[in-house]
C-alpha cells in the first residue's frame, strides 16, 4: 500500500508522454536530472555556506527636530479637500 508498482509507473509515463509530447521528454529529463544533482550538491556541501557575521554598517543620521524628510522629485504639495 502506498508504493508505486510497474503498472502505475507506466500509466504515469503515458500521461506525461501525452501531455508534453515525445520531443520534450529528453529536455524534461535533462532538467530534472540537473535539478536533482544541484539539490544533492547543495544539501551535502555544508562548507560552501558563509556563516561569518556581516560587517557593521553605519547607522543612518537622524534629521533635526521639526525638519521633514526630503523627497526627490517633489517640489510643492497642495492640500486638496474632498467635498462629500
Secondary structure, DSSP 8 states (H G I E B T S, - for coil): -----HHHHHHHHHHHHHHH-HHHHHHHHHHHHHHHHHHHHHHH-GGGS--S------------TT-----TT-----------
